Amino acid sequence: MKQFPLRAALLATAVCIAPIAHAETPADTLVVAAQIDDIISLDPAQSFEFSGNDVDNNLYDRLVDFDPLDQNAGIKPSLAEGWEVTDGGKTITLTMRDGVKFHSGNPVRAEDAAWSLQRAVKLNKSPAFILNQFGFTPANVDQMITADGNKIILKLDQPYAQSFVLNCLASNVASVVDKETVIANAEGEDFGNAWLSTNDAGSGPYKLATWRPNEAVQFTANDEYWQGAPTMKRVIVRHVQESSAQRLLLEQGDIDVARNLTPTDVEGLAGNDALTVGTEPKGRILYMGLSQKDPILSKPEVVEAMKYLVDYAGMEGSFLKGQWKTHQNFLPEGYLGASEDNPWTYDIEKASQILTDAGITSGTVKTVVRDIREYIDVAQTLQGAMAQVGLTLEIQQMTGAQVLDAYRARQVPIFIGEWGPDYADPNTNASTFAYNPNNADDAKLSQLAWRNSWAVPDDMNKATIAATLEGDTDKRIQMYQDIQQEYREIAPIIPLFQKIEQVGIQKNVKNWTTGGAVSSVFYRQVTKE
C-alpha cells in the first residue's frame, strides 16, 4: 500500500525554516495534527485520556451511541438495535443487531458484548467505576450481566433512570471487543490487556494500522463497516506539540486539521481563503474552587463576593477569546439538564459592599496554580480584582502533578483548573460538584466538593442521588436544573467557563466533528471536496 509520508523532520524545524511549496494531502486520506502524548493505553477498558478515547471511538462500537453529526439528538441504537426495561426498572435487555462483524471477521455476538462489560469490571482500571455505579463488581458481574442468544441482559442493583444507564453504555469503557481474538492474545489473567493496549479488536469504522507513542496514530478504513464504508480510507493523527507548528503545517497543506491552535494562531488564519475555523463546545469546565478550610474563604459572604470578582466578559474577550465561553453551571451545554443561567457579572462595587457589610476589609489568601498560561492569566486577573476590595491573593506556580497532589490533599485555598466529564450523563458532574457524603479529612474521596472541604447540604446530596433514579426524563432534567439553581446560590466551587474547541480546517474537508460536549472525535463521516 502506498504510504503517505509523515515528514517527521519538519516537526522539529517547522518554525525555523523558510516555507516550502504548498502541499496537498491525498483525496482519500485525512491528516490531523494534535497533541496526543497523553495516550497511555488503547484498551477501552483502561483508556481514560482524551486522545486515547478519540482513537477508541473510531475503532470500536458500543451497544448504544451518539449520532456523529447530531450529538444533541441523544442516545440511539448501535450494536444493540433496541432495548427493553423490565423488573420495575432493574433489568435492561438489549437485542443485538444481526450481521455485524469484528475487524477479524468474527461475528459480533451478545456473548461478546456481555464479556466486554464483564471484562472491564474485572480488570477494574480507572474507568470501571462508570459501570460499577450499577452494582456490578468483579465477584457478581458474571451473574449480573449475561447473554442469552442474541440478547444481553443487565440486572441492576436499583431501578436507575434509563437515560443514566444508556449514557454510561455509550462511554468508551463499554466498547464491545472481540472476545475470541482478545482471549487468544491474553497473557495469564490479564484478559488481553497488554495486547489490547497497542492493538485493536473492534468492529468500528476504522482499524488500527499503527500507534507510535508521542509520534502518530494511523487508521485504515473498515470497508465492511455495517453503517457504510468511510470515505477517508486512511486517517493519520500526528503528534505536533506547538500551536505555531500546527498552524504552519496547515497553511502549507501538509495537514487537513489542526486541533490545538492558540487564539493568536486562530486569528492568524484569517484571510486565508483555503482554510476555515470550526468551533464546537466541549464538556470541560474551567472553575474556581474555594477551600472551606481557609478562614477567609469559608465565610459565605466571601464566597458570594468572589462570584462578582471574576471578570467573565473581560477574560472571554481577551486571552480566552474563542476558546472558552462564560458558563456558570456545573453541567456543560449539551448535557441533559444543562442550564443557561449566568447570573454573575464583574462588579467590584457589589463585591466590596458584600464584604464591607460583613465586616471584611482585608485578608490574604495563598494559592498554587498549574503552570498553564491561561490558568495563570485567570489567577492574575482575579488577583487584581481582589486587591480592589482589600484582599491579597498570593500566587505560586507549580507543575500539574504538584498542584494535583496538593489539591487532592485538600491543601489548595483557591484552585483554578478544569474538570472534564467522565461519561455523557449529568451525574458525572453532579456527583463531583454537588455531592460529598463524608467531609472528613480521612475520607480521602475524589469528589471536587470533598477536595474543597465543602460539606454539601444533606438535601443536595439526596437530590443528586435521587436524580439518578428518576425514570421520567423531563422530571430528571428539572431535578438537575433545580440542583444547579441551589448550587449557584451557595456553592464555593464556582464554574466560570466552558471549553470551546477551535479547529483549523482545510476548506475542502467537510463534516468534521470533535464529538461535541458528549463524545469524542468521529472520522467516518468526513469527506473532501
N, C-alpha and C positions, 0 to 999 in steps of 0.2 A: 504494500500500500504506500502511496506517495505520502511522505511526511512533510508537514508544514514546519519550517524552521522556527525555533523559539528565539534565536538571535540573543542568547543569554548574555553575551558580552556587552550588549547595548545597555543592559540594566545597570552595570557599574559605571558607565560613562555617559548615560543619557543626557545629563545636564551639563556636560563638559565639552561636547564635541559640536561641530557645526551640523546643521540639519542635513539629512541625507535626502535622496529623491523620494517623493511621496510613494508609499507602497499601498497595496490593497490586499486584504485577506481574501482567500478563496470564497467563492459564492456559496459553497456548502459547508463552510467552517465558521464557527463563532469563536472569536478570541477575546478573552476578558482579562483585564489587569485588576488585581485585587490583593489585599493584604490577607494571606492565607496561612501565615505562620502559626496560627492558633490551633491548627488541626493536630489532634493527639491520636485519634483512632477513627476509622471509618466504620467500625462495628456500630450499627444503630442502637444496640443495647448499651453502648458505652459513650458514643459521641454526644457531647453536651456543649460544644463550642459552635459559634456562629458559622464558621467556614465548613466545619465537618458536617453540620446539618444541611448546609447548602448542597454539598456533594450527595449526601444520602437521599435528599429529596428528589433527586433525579435518577438514582439507582434503584430505588425501592418504591413499592406501592404499599398502601395501608388499607385496612378494611373500609374506612371512610376517609374523605379528604375534602380539600377546598378546590374550587374552580380556579385555575391559574389566572384567568382573565377577569374574574369577579369574586374576589375573596369575601366581599360583603354579602354574597348570596348564602353564606353559611355552609354547613356540612352537607355533603352529597355522597351517594353511594360510590364505592370504588371497587375493591376486590369483593366486597360484600354488595350484592345487588339490592339488598333490603334487610330490614331487621324488625323484630317484634319484641315488645316489652310485656312480660307477664309476671305472675307471682307478686302482685302488688308493687311492681317496680324493681324487684330484687333479681330478676332474671332477664337477660337480653340474649336473644337468639338471632344470629346473623346468618343469612343464606349466601353461600359463596357463588360467585359468578362462574359460569362454565367456560371452558376453552382457553383460559389464560395460562401462559407458560412462563416459567422462570428463564433466565438467560441460558441456563444449562440445557433447556429443552424439557425439563421435568414439568409436569402439570402442577399448577397452584391448587392446593387442596385445603380443606378445612383443617386437616391434620397439621399442615404447615403453619397455618395461622395460629392455631392453639399452641403449638410447640414454640412458636416465636415469642408469644407473650409469656409462656411458662419460663422460657429460657431467660428472658430479660429480668424476670422476678428472681430467678435462682442465681443469676450472675450478680445481682444486687450492686450494679455500678451506679454512678451518680443519678442518672435519670430514672432509675427503677421506682423512686418514690411516686412518680406520676401514676403508675399502676397500683402501687401499694395502697394508695388512698382508698381503694375499694375493698380493702380487707384481704388482698392477696399477699401471701407470704411464701417463702421457699418451702415451708412444711405443708401448706394446704393447696398450693396453686394447681397441682395436678387434678385435684378434685373440684376446684372452683372454676377452672377453665378447661373445657373438654370439647372434643369433636365427635360428631355423630353424622356419618355420611357426608353430605355437603353443607352441614350446619356447624357453626361454632357457638358454644353455649357458655355465657359468662354468668356465674352466680355471685352476686354482690352481697356484702355483709349488711347493707342497708339499701332502702329504695331511693337511690340518688336521682337527681334531676337527669333526665335523658340527655339534655344538652351538655351537661358536665361530663358524663361518660363518653359521649361521642367526640367531644372536643379533645379529650385525652387520648382516644383511639386514633385521632388524626395526628398525634405527635410523633416525632421521629422514633422514640423508643418502641412504638407499636408497629414499626415496619415489619412486613412479613418476609421472612427469609426462607430459603430453600433448605428444608430440614435435611434431606439426603446428602446434599452437597456439603453442608456445614458439618454434619456428623462425620463424613468421610475425611474431613480435614481437621478434626478435633485432636487436641493434644492432652491426654489424660482426662481430667474432669473440667476442662476449660470451655466446653460447649462450643469449640471452634473460635473462641475469642481472639487468640493470637493470629490465626489465619485471616479471620474476617476483618481484622484491623487494617489490613493492606489489600484485601481482595473484596469482591462483591458476590453476593448470592441472591440477587434481587430479581424482580420482574418488571422494573421500571423502564422508562423510555430510553435510558442510556445504560451502557455497560462501562465499567471502569477499565480504561486502557492502561493507565499508569498513574501512580502518585509518587512524586519525588518531593519529600518534605522540604518546605521552605523554598521550593522552586516552581513546581507546576503540578496540576491535575489534568489529565486528558481523558475524555469520554469518547466513545463511539456509539452511534445510534443503534438502537434495537429496532431493526426494520420489521420485526414481527410483533411490535407492541400492540396490545389489544385495543388501545384508543387511537391507533394510527401511527405510522412511522414518522418520526420527527423530520422536519425539513433540513435542519442542520445535521449533517452526517457526522461531524466532529465538533467537539467543544474543547477548547484549551483555556484553562484558567491559569494565568501566570502570576506568580508572587512578585509584586512590584511594591516596595515599601513606601516610596516617596510619592506624594501627590504630583510634584513637578515632573517626575519621570513618567508617571501615568499620563499626564497631560501631553507630554512630548510625543509619546508613542501613539496617542490618539490622533494628534494633529498630523503625524506622519503617515497615518493609515495602517500602522503595524498592529493595532488592536481595534476591536469593534466597540468595546465598552470599557470605561474607566470607572471603578466603583468607589474610590477613596479620594476624591478631589476636595481640596480646601475651598472655602468661599472665594479666596483670591484666584485660584486656578479656574474655578467655575466662571467667575467674571471674565477671566482671560479668554474664554471660549467665545464670548460674544462677538458677533460679526463674522464668524467662520461659517460660511454657508453649507459646508459639508457636515457640520456637527449640530447636535441638539442636546439639550439637558433635560433628563427625565427626573421627576420628583415623586416620591411615594412616602407616606407616613409609615414609620416603623413602630414597633411596640415598645421601644426603650423610653424610659422616663428619666430625665435629669431632675434630681430632687435635692433638698437640703434637710438633713436630719439634725434635730436639736436635742442633745442628750439631756435627759431629765435627771441625771446625776449632778449636772452643773448647777451651782447655787443661783446663778443668774438666769440661765435658760429654762430652768424648771418653773419659773413664775409664769402663770397663764398670761399675764399682761405682756411679758416679753415675747412669748410665743405669738400672740396676736400682733404685736408691733413689728416683729420680724417679717411678717407676711406683707407689710407695707414698705419694707426697706429693700425690697428686690426690684430693681429697675427692669421689669419684664420687657417693655417695649424698647427701651434703650439697648439692651443686650441683643434682643431679637433683630434689631435693625443694624447692628454693627458686627461684632466678632462672631455672633451665632447666625448671621444672616443666611437665610435659605436652608439652613441645616437643622435648626431647632425652632419650634413654634411654641408660644405660650400655651400651657396646658396645666391647669391647677387641680387635677384629679388623678387618683392613682390608677384608674383604668384608662388605657390608651384609646384614642379614637380608633374605631374598627372593632372593638370588643363589645360583646353583649353587655349591656348596662352602662356603657360609657356615657359620661356627662360632658356637655359643652359649657357648663357654667365656669366662668373665670372671674370671681368676684373681687379679687385683689388688684390694686393698681399701685404704682410707685407714688407714695405720698409721705414725704418727710414730716410735714406738719402733723398729719394724723398720727403717725408713729410716735412723734415727740409728745403729743398730747396724751396718748395712751400711757406712755411711760411716766410722764410728769404726774398724771392723776394717781399713778400707783406709787409715787414717791421714788422713782428710779431715775436718777440723773447722771449716773456714771457707772463704770464697771469694765472689767477686762475679761475677754474670753480667748482662750488659746485653742488653736486647731491645727490639724495637719491636712495637706491636700496632695493628692497624687500629681506627679509631675507631667500632667497633660495640659497643654496650653489653654484649652477652653475652660477646664476646671479652675485653673489658676486665675484666668481673667474674671470668671464669675466671682471667685473669692475676693479678688482685689476690688471689684465693683461693689460688692457687699461691704467690704472694709470701709470704703469711702462713705457709704450711706450710713453705716453705724456710727462713724465718727461725728456725723452731723447731729446725732441725738445723744452724744456723750458716751457712747460705748466703743471700746477699743477691741479690735479683732487682731490678734497676733497670729500670723500665718507661717507655718513651717511646711516646706515641700519635702515629700518623701517618694520613694518608689511605690508602685502599685501594691506590691507584696507587703511592704511595711505598713502602708495605710490600712490595708485589709486586715492584717494581723491585729492592729490596734483597734480597729472598728469592731471586729468580731469579739474582742475582749472588752468591749464597752468603754473604751478609753479615748474616744474622739468626741470633743464637745460639739463641734459643728462639722458634719460630714457633707461634702458636696461630691456627688458622683451619680452614676447611672444604675438603674435596675432594668434588666431585660426579662420579660415573661418567660417562664419555662414551658408553657403549653398554652394553647389558644382558648382558654376559658377564663372568665373573670375571677374565679377562685385563685388563680395563680398569683394575682396581685393582692386581692383582698386578704388572702391568708398570710401575707407577709407584712403589708402596711397596716392592716386593721385587725390583727389577731395576735394575741400574746397570752397564752394560758398560764404562764408561770414567769413572773418578772424577777425571780430570784437570781442572784449572780451565778449560783452554781447550776442553774437550769441549762446553761450553755446551749440555748436554742439558736436557730439560724434566722428567724424572722427579723425583719427590719425594725419592727416595734420593739423587740427584745434588745437588739443591738443599741437602740437609742434609749434603753431603760424606761420605756413608756409602758406603764400598767394600763393596758387597754380596758376601758369600762366593760363590765360584765355583759351589759346589754349589747354592746357591739361585738364582743366575742361570740355571743349566742346568735346574733343576727348573721354573722359571717358563716357560721356552721349551717344555720337554717337555710341559707341561700343555696347551698349545695344540694339540698334535699327537695327543693320546690320543683314540682313536676310541670307546673304551668309556666311556660317561658315568659309570657308577658308579666306575670307576677314576679318572676325571678328578676327580670330587668328592673322592675320598680324597686325591688328589695336592694339591689346594688346601687341604684340611684339614691335611695334613702340613706344607705350606709355612707355613701360619699358626701351627702349633704351634712350629716352629723360630723363626719371626719373633717371636712373643711373647717368647721367651726372650732374644733378642739384639738386636732392632732398636732403634735410637734414635729412630724415628719412631713415636709411640705413639698408636694410636686410642683415643679417650676415649668418645665418644657418637655415636649415630645419630639423625638428624633424624626427628622426628615432626611431620607437618603437622596442625595443629588448624584446623578449618574451622567457622565459624559458619554454620548452615544453617536455613532455614525448615522447619518440621516437615512441611509438605506436599510438600517436594521429596524424591523417592526415587531410589535407585540412583546417587547422586553418587559419583564416584571421582576422585582426583587421579592415578591411574595407578600407585599403589603405588610400590615402590622401583625398578621396572624400566621404567616407561613414563611418559608424560605424561597430562594430563587428558583424559578422554573425556566427550563430551556426548550421544552418540547414544542411550544407554540411559536418560537422565534422564527422569523423569516427574513429574507433580504430581497430588496427590490433590484 
